[in-house]
Amino acid sequence: MFDYEKLEKELEEACEEVNQKFVQRFSNEAYLSVGGAKLDAFIDELQKEFEQTAEAFIYKRDLQNNPEAKKRVLTITKLYAKNCIDQFSKITGDNA
């Protein structure tokens, strides 16, 4: 029997790490893109990072043929990406 709770806990830890790195990295003014579209640049980079995190997580745990596990991985990474965007929006809103 597959342990989805363990899978979710491990993925949540990985996503939280990505989340923290991005908020720290992009709270620095050096990441302003052309025209000051800081949030757009952040979202683009974040999306790539979470896609890579989900893909690596799926392959590392050999879940390519487990549709339920893949669905859970993608759901969790999307939730963490949204949370990260929300946190970053607050930071940039406070600094604007």
C-alpha positions in Angstrom: 0.0 0.0 0.0 1.3 3.4 -1.0 1.9 5.9 1.9 0.4 9.1 0.6 0.8 10.9 3.9 4.6 10.3 3.9 4.7 11.5 0.2 2.8 14.7 1.0 4.9 15.5 4.1 8.2 15.1 2.1 6.8 17.2 -0.7 5.6 19.9 1.7 9.1 20.2 3.1 10.6 20.5 -0.4 8.0 23.1 -1.4 8.5 25.1 1.8 12.2 25.3 1.1 11.6 26.5 -2.5 9.1 29.0 -1.1 11.5 30.5 1.4 14.3 30.7 -1.2 12.1 32.6 -3.6 10.7 35.1 -1.1 14.3 35.9 0.1 15.7 36.0 -3.4 13.1 38.2 -5.0 12.6 40.6 -2.0 15.9 42.0 -3.1 15.4 45.0 -5.4 18.0 43.6 -7.9 15.2 41.4 -9.3 13.2 44.2 -10.8 12.6 43.4 -14.4 12.4 45.9 -17.3 9.5 48.3 -16.5 9.5 47.3 -12.8 7.4 44.2 -13.4 8.9 42.6 -10.3 5.8 40.4 -9.6 5.6 39.1 -13.2 9.3 38.1 -13.1 8.8 36.5 -9.7 5.8 34.4 -10.9 7.6 33.3 -14.1 10.6 32.1 -12.2 8.5 30.6 -9.4 6.4 28.6 -11.9 9.5 27.1 -13.5 11.0 26.2 -10.1 7.9 24.5 -8.8 7.4 22.6 -12.1 11.0 21.4 -11.8 10.4 20.5 -8.1 7.3 18.5 -8.9 9.0 16.7 -11.8 12.1 15.8 -9.8 9.9 14.6 -6.9 7.9 12.4 -9.2 10.9 10.8 -10.9 13.0 10.5 -7.7 10.2 8.5 -6.1 9.3 6.6 -9.3 5.8 7.9 -9.4 5.5 8.3 -13.2 2.9 5.5 -13.4 0.9 6.4 -10.3 -1.8 8.9 -11.4 -3.1 9.5 -7.9 0.4 10.3 -6.5 1.2 12.6 -9.5 -2.1 14.4 -8.9 -1.3 15.0 -5.3 2.2 16.2 -6.1 0.9 18.7 -8.6 -1.9 19.9 -6.3 0.5 20.4 -3.4 3.1 22.3 -5.5 0.4 24.5 -6.9 -0.8 25.4 -3.4 2.7 26.2 -2.3 3.3 28.3 -5.4 0.2 30.3 -4.7 1.2 30.8 -1.1 4.6 31.9 -2.2 3.1 34.5 -4.6 0.8 35.7 -1.8 3.8 36.2 0.5 5.8 38.0 -2.1 2.9 40.2 -3.0 2.8 41.3 0.6 6.5 42.0 0.6 6.5 44.1 -2.6 3.3 45.8 -1.5 4.9 46.8 1.8 8.1 48.1 0.0 6.3 49.9 -2.8 
